[in-house]
């Protein structure tokens, strides 16, 4: 089949064949929960057009995923409600399904696949999604494709793991220009002319009734009836592509000029706020890059001929834009590179040998303070700055970028062992952070323990040569007066 989706982004999950006699093409939306700038949806639309079949979009929400809570459910549901509205007048049938009890959705994908020509899904390399897709591939009777719409660099553009940001930058400077001319369509459904699919068979709808009419009531308070964690309340952040696009516009128009000098200072409020939208797929990295390039008056001809792995000057954009792109592309995609190639990305033994050896050699060192998970969770430490960061995480589902590093370093410093510190960081981050459970957030957690870093002298108790951070130095370097007042 002729496709505009780069072949490097398309992966066959199983060896089953396309059923040309099927009733529709099925897009199983699991990670890129958006209608725009989405290679997966574009691929599904191409299949529908090529086969002359209707297109069905299944977007489901389980209630038994790890750390399922009101906070995470609400954010996803806001995106589902928006997708339903955006697709009302489009040539597709949208099937949102929200589980009311554990296992209620079991069998739905298989039932739909028996009616489908082919199934397309999202190729996301972390959390439980890779296992779920692999299991589906073994069960489905038709061809299952997973499509990579994660980043500017395709997951399979490199054949190895990069162990530093510098090494990835060198690779990006050589290879990324080839992929900057292969963007997904802004509206992959714009010219889709296929037969309509008005409804599904009665036996499917009776067993798995669509949640289309239930989305407003769930968002209005009916979440209390679902078997999820109700102790993690809603964050003051609205989910969905529209809110993500507004956040993007605000950042590009108002904050980019301040980003390179202000992003580390909590009181400057110069960070983008995009990470939850990127994590849940409500906004695309390609969309972010396109908006930034438009505002900068950028074209691909402005790329430097040689980058050499340097952090600044290669893109040919303003200092604020270049600093942001180093976070959005280099550091974010380091995590995707690792998670797509190593299943143990969240395990202590996956650290660089020097960091693992140092941490284990100092595992029995006396700690200046020892706190339990419950004390950390309740922001009950002796340190006002650390407590403020934890309070922000619990209240808002995020921690300021720089303070997240300090937050993790002190958990390592005040936990009984490096293994316990890792478990506490993962638990708190994944439970409360809207951008948790993501390759990028695992990058941040494992950086605390030495990944993507170098040995630092002198060797210290607890840390060894793993980079040390202190609240005293952070208070001296950063503007945090307003931050401390807000998150007492």
C-alpha positions as CSV (number, residue, x, y, z in Angstrom):
1,X,0.0,0.0,0.0
2,X,1.2,3.5,-0.9
3,X,1.8,5.5,2.3
4,X,3.0,8.9,3.3
5,X,3.8,7.6,6.8
6,X,7.6,6.9,6.9
7,X,8.1,3.1,6.8
8,X,10.6,3.4,9.6
9,X,7.7,4.4,11.9
10,X,5.6,1.4,11.0
11,X,6.1,-1.9,12.8
12,X,4.2,-5.1,12.2
13,X,3.3,-6.6,15.6
14,X,2.1,-10.0,14.2
15,X,2.2,-12.0,11.0
16,X,-1.5,-12.1,10.4
17,X,-2.9,-10.9,7.1
18,X,-5.2,-8.1,6.1
19,X,-8.8,-9.2,5.9
20,X,-10.0,-7.4,2.7
21,X,-13.5,-8.7,3.5
22,X,-13.6,-6.9,6.8
23,X,-16.2,-4.3,7.7
24,X,-13.8,-1.5,8.7
25,X,-10.3,-0.4,9.5
26,X,-9.8,-0.1,13.3
27,X,-7.5,2.5,14.9
28,X,-6.9,1.4,18.5
29,X,-5.9,4.7,20.2
30,X,-3.8,4.0,23.3
31,X,-1.0,6.7,23.6
32,X,-1.5,9.4,21.0
33,X,-4.9,10.5,22.1
34,X,-5.4,13.2,19.5
35,X,-7.0,13.8,16.2
36,X,-4.2,16.0,14.7
37,X,-0.5,15.6,13.9
38,X,-0.8,11.8,14.5
39,X,1.1,9.3,12.3
40,X,-1.0,6.4,13.7
41,X,-4.3,8.0,12.7
42,X,-2.8,9.0,9.4
43,X,-1.8,5.3,8.7
44,X,-5.2,4.1,9.7
45,X,-6.9,6.6,7.4
46,X,-4.6,5.5,4.6
47,X,-5.6,1.9,5.1
48,X,-9.3,2.9,5.1
49,X,-8.9,4.9,1.9
50,X,-6.9,2.2,0.2
51,X,-9.4,-0.6,1.1
52,X,-12.4,1.6,0.5
53,X,-13.6,0.8,4.1
54,X,-15.0,2.8,7.0
55,X,-12.7,3.9,9.8
56,X,-13.5,3.1,13.4
57,X,-11.5,4.7,16.3
58,X,-11.5,2.9,19.6
59,X,-10.3,4.9,22.6
60,X,-10.6,2.9,25.8
61,X,-9.8,3.7,29.4
62,X,-9.1,0.9,31.8
63,X,-9.7,1.2,35.6
64,X,-7.0,-1.2,36.7
65,X,-3.8,0.4,35.2
66,X,-1.1,1.1,37.8
67,X,-1.7,4.3,39.8
68,X,-5.2,4.7,38.3
69,X,-6.7,7.7,40.1
70,X,-9.2,10.6,39.8
71,X,-6.4,12.8,38.7
72,X,-5.2,10.7,35.8
73,X,-8.7,9.5,34.8
74,X,-10.0,13.1,34.6
75,X,-7.2,14.3,32.4
76,X,-7.7,11.4,30.0
77,X,-11.5,11.8,30.0
78,X,-11.3,15.5,29.2
79,X,-9.3,14.5,26.1
80,X,-11.9,11.8,25.2
81,X,-14.8,14.2,25.5
82,X,-13.0,16.7,23.2
83,X,-12.2,13.9,20.7
84,X,-15.8,12.9,20.6
85,X,-16.8,16.5,19.8
86,X,-14.1,17.0,17.2
87,X,-15.1,13.8,15.4
88,X,-18.9,14.4,15.3
89,X,-18.8,15.7,11.7
90,X,-15.9,13.7,10.5
91,X,-16.0,10.6,8.3
92,X,-15.3,8.1,11.1
93,X,-17.1,6.4,13.9
94,X,-15.6,7.2,17.4
95,X,-16.0,4.5,20.1
96,X,-15.0,5.8,23.5
97,X,-15.1,3.0,26.2
98,X,-14.6,3.6,29.9
99,X,-14.5,0.6,32.2
100,X,-16.9,0.8,35.1
101,X,-15.4,-2.3,36.8
102,X,-12.1,-4.2,36.5
103,X,-12.0,-6.4,33.3
104,X,-15.2,-5.0,31.8
105,X,-13.4,-4.2,28.6
106,X,-11.8,-7.6,28.3
107,X,-12.5,-9.1,24.8
108,X,-13.6,-5.8,23.2
109,X,-10.6,-5.4,21.0
110,X,-10.7,-9.0,19.9
111,X,-14.4,-8.8,19.1
112,X,-13.8,-5.7,17.0
113,X,-10.8,-7.2,15.3
114,X,-12.9,-10.1,14.0
115,X,-14.9,-7.6,12.1
116,X,-11.9,-5.5,11.0
117,X,-9.7,-5.5,7.9
118,X,-6.6,-4.4,9.8
119,X,-5.8,-2.9,13.2
120,X,-3.5,0.1,13.7
121,X,-2.3,1.2,17.1
122,X,0.3,3.4,18.8
123,X,3.9,2.3,19.3
124,X,4.7,3.7,22.7
125,X,7.8,2.2,24.5
126,X,7.0,2.5,28.2
127,X,4.6,1.7,31.1
128,X,2.4,-1.4,30.4
129,X,1.6,-0.5,26.8
130,X,4.4,-2.5,25.1
131,X,3.2,-5.7,26.9
132,X,-0.4,-4.9,26.1
133,X,0.3,-4.5,22.4
134,X,2.5,-7.6,22.2
135,X,-0.3,-9.6,23.8
136,X,-2.8,-8.2,21.4
137,X,-0.6,-9.2,18.5
138,X,-0.7,-12.8,19.5
139,X,-4.5,-12.8,19.9
140,X,-5.8,-10.8,17.0
141,X,-6.8,-12.6,13.8
142,X,-5.8,-9.8,11.5
143,X,-2.8,-7.7,10.9
144,X,-1.8,-5.4,13.7
145,X,0.5,-2.5,13.0
146,X,2.1,-0.2,15.7
147,X,3.0,3.3,14.5
148,X,5.6,5.5,16.1
149,X,4.4,9.1,16.5
150,X,6.5,9.8,19.6
151,X,9.2,12.2,18.6
152,X,11.0,14.0,15.8
153,X,13.5,11.2,15.6
154,X,11.8,7.8,14.8
155,X,12.4,5.2,17.5
156,X,14.2,2.9,15.0
157,X,16.4,5.6,13.4
158,X,19.2,4.4,15.7
159,X,20.2,0.8,16.4
160,X,21.7,1.3,19.9
161,X,21.2,3.1,23.2
162,X,22.8,6.5,23.7
163,X,24.4,6.8,27.1
164,X,24.8,10.6,27.2
165,X,23.0,13.7,25.9
166,X,26.1,14.6,24.0
167,X,26.2,11.4,22.0
168,X,22.6,11.7,21.1
169,X,23.1,15.3,20.0
170,X,25.9,14.2,17.7
171,X,23.6,11.6,16.2
172,X,20.7,14.1,15.9
173,X,22.9,16.7,14.1
174,X,23.8,14.0,11.5
175,X,20.4,12.2,11.1
176,X,17.6,14.4,12.2
177,X,17.5,16.7,9.1
178,X,16.3,13.6,7.1
179,X,13.3,13.4,9.4
180,X,12.4,17.1,9.6
181,X,10.9,16.8,6.2
182,X,8.6,13.9,7.2
183,X,6.0,15.4,9.5
184,X,2.5,13.9,10.1
185,X,-0.4,15.7,8.5
186,X,-1.9,18.4,10.7
187,X,-5.4,17.0,9.8
188,X,-5.1,13.3,8.7
189,X,-8.9,13.1,8.1
190,X,-9.2,16.2,6.0
191,X,-9.5,14.4,2.6
192,X,-10.8,11.0,3.8
193,X,-13.6,9.9,1.6
194,X,-14.7,6.4,2.7
195,X,-18.1,4.8,3.3
196,X,-19.7,5.7,6.6
197,X,-20.0,3.3,9.6
198,X,-23.1,4.3,11.4
199,X,-23.1,1.7,14.2
200,X,-21.6,-1.5,15.3
201,X,-23.4,-4.9,15.7
202,X,-25.9,-5.1,18.5
203,X,-24.1,-7.9,20.3
204,X,-21.0,-5.7,20.6
205,X,-22.9,-2.7,21.8
206,X,-24.9,-4.7,24.4
207,X,-21.8,-6.2,25.9
208,X,-19.6,-3.1,25.6
209,X,-21.8,0.0,25.5
210,X,-20.0,3.1,24.3
211,X,-19.3,5.8,26.9
212,X,-20.2,8.7,24.6
213,X,-23.1,9.8,26.7
214,X,-21.4,9.1,30.0
215,X,-18.3,11.3,29.5
216,X,-20.0,14.6,30.8
217,X,-21.3,12.8,33.9
218,X,-18.0,11.1,34.6
219,X,-16.3,14.5,34.5
220,X,-19.0,16.0,36.6
221,X,-18.4,13.7,39.5
222,X,-19.4,10.1,38.6
223,X,-15.7,9.1,38.9
224,X,-16.4,8.4,42.5
225,X,-18.2,5.2,41.5
226,X,-15.2,3.8,39.6
227,X,-12.7,1.4,41.3
228,X,-9.7,3.8,41.2
229,X,-7.7,5.7,43.8
230,X,-9.9,8.6,44.9
231,X,-7.3,10.0,47.3
232,X,-5.3,11.6,44.5
233,X,-7.6,14.5,43.7
234,X,-7.9,16.5,40.5
235,X,-5.0,18.8,39.5
236,X,-5.7,22.4,38.4
237,X,-4.7,21.5,34.8
238,X,-7.3,20.8,32.1
239,X,-6.7,17.8,29.8
240,X,-7.3,17.6,26.0
241,X,-5.8,18.9,22.9
242,X,-7.5,22.3,23.0
243,X,-6.0,23.1,26.4
244,X,-2.7,21.7,25.3
245,X,-2.7,23.9,22.2
246,X,-3.6,27.0,24.3
247,X,-0.7,26.1,26.6
248,X,1.6,25.8,23.6
249,X,0.5,29.2,22.1
250,X,1.0,30.9,25.4
251,X,4.5,29.4,25.8
252,X,5.6,30.3,22.3
253,X,4.3,33.8,22.4
254,X,5.2,34.8,25.9
255,X,7.8,32.5,27.5
256,X,10.2,31.4,24.8
257,X,12.3,34.6,25.0
258,X,12.7,34.0,28.8
259,X,13.3,30.3,28.7
260,X,17.1,30.1,28.4
261,X,17.6,32.5,31.4
262,X,14.5,31.9,33.5
263,X,13.5,28.2,33.2
264,X,15.5,27.2,36.3
265,X,14.0,29.9,38.5
266,X,10.6,28.9,39.9
267,X,9.6,32.5,40.5
268,X,10.2,33.4,36.8
269,X,7.4,31.0,35.6
270,X,9.2,30.4,32.3
271,X,8.6,26.7,31.9
272,X,6.4,25.4,29.1
273,X,3.8,23.4,31.0
274,X,3.5,21.0,28.0
275,X,4.7,17.8,29.6
276,X,1.3,16.4,30.6
277,X,-0.1,17.0,27.1
278,X,2.9,15.3,25.5
279,X,2.7,12.4,27.9
280,X,-1.0,11.7,27.3
281,X,-0.6,12.4,23.6
282,X,-3.0,15.4,23.5
283,X,-0.3,17.4,21.8
284,X,2.3,16.2,19.3
285,X,6.1,17.0,19.4
286,X,5.7,17.7,15.7
287,X,3.0,20.3,16.4
288,X,5.1,21.9,19.1
289,X,8.1,22.1,16.8
290,X,6.0,23.5,14.0
291,X,4.5,26.3,16.2
292,X,7.9,27.2,17.5
293,X,9.5,27.2,14.0
294,X,6.6,29.4,12.7
295,X,7.1,31.9,15.5
296,X,10.9,31.9,14.9
297,X,10.6,32.3,11.1
298,X,12.6,29.2,10.8
299,X,13.3,27.0,7.8
300,X,15.4,23.9,7.5
301,X,18.0,25.8,5.6
302,X,18.9,27.6,8.9
303,X,20.4,24.4,10.4
304,X,24.1,24.6,10.9
305,X,26.1,22.4,8.5
306,X,27.9,20.8,11.5
307,X,26.6,20.5,15.0
308,X,29.3,18.4,16.7
309,X,27.0,17.6,19.6
310,X,27.0,21.2,21.0
311,X,24.0,22.3,22.9
312,X,23.4,25.7,21.2
313,X,23.8,27.1,17.8
314,X,22.8,24.1,15.6
315,X,19.1,24.9,15.1
316,X,19.5,28.5,14.0
317,X,16.9,29.8,16.4
318,X,16.9,32.2,19.3
319,X,18.6,31.2,22.5
320,X,15.3,30.6,24.3
321,X,14.1,28.4,21.5
322,X,17.3,26.4,21.3
323,X,17.4,25.8,25.0
324,X,13.8,24.5,24.8
325,X,14.5,22.3,21.9
326,X,17.4,20.7,23.8
327,X,14.9,19.7,26.4
328,X,12.1,18.7,24.0
329,X,14.2,16.8,21.6
330,X,17.6,15.7,23.1
331,X,16.6,15.0,26.7
332,X,13.1,13.8,26.0
333,X,14.1,11.5,23.2
334,X,17.0,10.0,25.3
335,X,14.3,8.4,27.4
336,X,12.4,7.1,24.4
337,X,15.6,5.7,22.9
338,X,16.4,3.7,26.1
339,X,12.9,2.5,26.8
340,X,12.4,1.2,23.3
341,X,15.5,-1.0,23.6
342,X,15.7,-2.0,27.3
343,X,12.9,-3.5,29.4
344,X,14.8,-2.8,32.6
345,X,14.8,1.0,32.2
346,X,13.3,1.4,35.7
347,X,15.6,-1.0,37.5
348,X,18.6,-0.1,39.6
349,X,20.9,-2.6,37.9
350,X,20.4,-0.8,34.5
351,X,22.5,2.2,35.8
352,X,25.9,2.8,34.3
353,X,28.4,0.5,36.1
354,X,30.4,3.3,37.8
355,X,27.2,4.8,39.3
356,X,25.8,1.4,40.4
357,X,29.1,0.4,42.0
358,X,29.4,3.7,43.9
359,X,25.8,3.6,45.1
360,X,26.1,0.0,46.3
361,X,29.5,0.7,47.9
362,X,27.9,3.5,49.9
363,X,24.6,1.8,50.5
364,X,25.4,1.3,54.2
365,X,26.7,4.8,54.9
366,X,24.9,6.7,57.7
367,X,22.2,9.0,56.4
368,X,21.8,12.5,58.0
369,X,18.1,11.9,58.0
370,X,15.9,8.9,57.3
371,X,12.3,9.3,56.2
372,X,9.7,6.7,55.2
373,X,7.6,6.7,52.1
374,X,4.7,8.1,54.1
375,X,6.8,10.9,55.5
376,X,8.0,11.9,52.1
377,X,4.5,11.7,50.6
378,X,3.2,14.0,53.4
379,X,6.1,16.5,52.9
380,X,7.1,15.9,56.5
381,X,10.9,16.4,56.2
382,X,13.1,19.0,58.0
383,X,13.7,20.9,54.7
384,X,11.2,23.6,53.7
385,X,12.3,23.7,50.0
386,X,12.0,20.0,49.6
387,X,8.6,20.0,51.3
388,X,7.5,22.8,48.9
389,X,8.4,20.7,45.9
390,X,6.5,17.7,47.2
391,X,3.5,19.9,48.1
392,X,3.4,21.2,44.5
393,X,3.5,17.6,43.2
394,X,0.6,16.5,45.4
395,X,-1.5,19.7,44.7
396,X,-0.8,20.3,41.0
397,X,0.6,17.1,39.6
398,X,3.9,18.6,38.7
399,X,7.2,19.8,40.2
400,X,9.2,22.7,38.8
401,X,11.8,21.2,36.4
402,X,14.9,22.2,38.4
403,X,13.4,21.4,41.8
404,X,12.5,17.9,40.6
405,X,16.2,17.2,40.4
406,X,16.8,18.4,44.0
407,X,13.6,16.5,45.1
408,X,15.1,13.3,43.8
409,X,18.6,13.9,45.1
410,X,17.4,14.4,48.6
411,X,15.2,11.3,48.5
412,X,18.4,9.4,47.7
413,X,20.2,11.2,50.5
414,X,17.4,10.5,53.1
415,X,16.4,6.9,52.2
416,X,17.8,3.7,53.7
417,X,19.2,2.4,50.4
418,X,19.5,3.4,46.8
419,X,16.9,0.7,45.9
420,X,14.5,2.2,48.4
421,X,15.1,5.7,47.1
422,X,14.3,4.5,43.5
423,X,11.1,2.8,44.6
424,X,10.0,6.0,46.5
425,X,10.8,8.3,43.6
426,X,8.9,6.0,41.1
427,X,5.9,5.7,43.5
428,X,5.5,9.4,44.3
429,X,6.2,10.5,40.7
430,X,3.9,8.0,39.0
431,X,1.1,8.4,41.6
432,X,0.9,12.2,41.5
433,X,2.6,13.6,38.4
434,X,0.5,14.1,35.3
435,X,3.6,13.5,33.3
436,X,4.7,10.4,35.2
437,X,4.9,6.8,33.8
438,X,6.7,8.3,30.8
439,X,10.1,7.6,29.2
440,X,11.0,11.2,29.9
441,X,10.1,11.0,33.6
442,X,12.1,7.8,34.0
443,X,15.0,9.7,32.4
444,X,14.7,12.3,35.2
445,X,14.5,9.7,38.0
446,X,17.4,7.6,36.8
447,X,19.5,10.8,36.1
448,X,19.3,11.3,39.9
449,X,21.1,8.0,40.3
450,X,23.8,8.7,37.7
451,X,22.4,7.8,34.3
452,X,23.4,10.2,31.5
453,X,25.9,11.8,33.9
454,X,29.6,11.5,34.7
455,X,31.5,10.8,37.9
456,X,31.9,13.8,40.1
457,X,34.8,14.4,42.5
458,X,35.2,14.2,45.5
459,X,33.4,11.0,46.5
460,X,30.8,11.7,49.1
461,X,29.0,9.6,51.7
462,X,25.8,8.0,50.3
463,X,26.4,9.3,46.8
464,X,29.9,8.2,46.0
465,X,30.7,10.0,42.8
466,X,27.1,10.4,41.8
467,X,26.3,14.1,41.5
468,X,25.3,15.8,44.8
469,X,22.8,18.6,45.2
470,X,21.9,20.6,48.3
471,X,19.0,22.8,49.3
472,X,21.4,25.4,50.6
473,X,23.1,25.8,47.2
474,X,19.7,25.7,45.4
475,X,18.3,28.5,47.6
476,X,21.5,30.5,46.9
477,X,21.3,30.1,43.1
478,X,17.6,30.2,42.4
479,X,14.7,32.7,42.8
480,X,12.3,30.8,45.0
481,X,10.9,33.3,47.5
482,X,7.4,33.3,45.9
483,X,7.5,29.6,45.4
484,X,8.2,28.9,49.1
485,X,5.3,31.2,50.1
486,X,2.9,29.5,47.7
487,X,3.8,25.9,48.7
488,X,4.3,26.2,52.4
